[in-house]
């Protein structure tokens, strides 16, 4: 007789809101995505697994997370649609029914973090896929038809990008946007 375990999860998504100026089909996402769920009240549940796949694929990938109720995924394809669900399982590996299905499209760039340095320099930081060539542009209004390139940088091994805007020659009001080649 096949044993059925009880598990009901409401898969929740926690992610960094991101600025994606354009989507690149095979680019790696800049921002990791974290999933969490409530624990099963069934004492037979010994662990959890997150399943995910590209929306246009029928092949699921399985990530066994053991007893953890949260998991973070890195390096998903930016601009691709993914589907996710979680299951509980018992000591024999028998899995519960799937949780709700969650869809998500990873961004190519993270949100810009701008900070004013003591010397008046503006520090513009964001994340992109490691090795990606990125640009920061600026304009005096958000609706400006003419954005100018402030600088470019290649994302380091951790995906971090830093570009600075010196105080000399800068107007009182300036807007920034990040782009990725």
Secondary structure, 3 states (H helix, E strand, C coil): CCCCCCCCCCCEEEECCCCCCCCCCCCECCCCEEEECCCCCCCCCCEEEEEEEECCCCCCEEEEEECCCEEEECCCECCCEEEEEEEEECCCCCECCCCCCEEEECCCCCCCEEEECCCCCEEEEEECCCCCEEEEEEECCCCCCCCEEEEEEECCCCCEEEEEECCCCCCCCCEEEEEEC
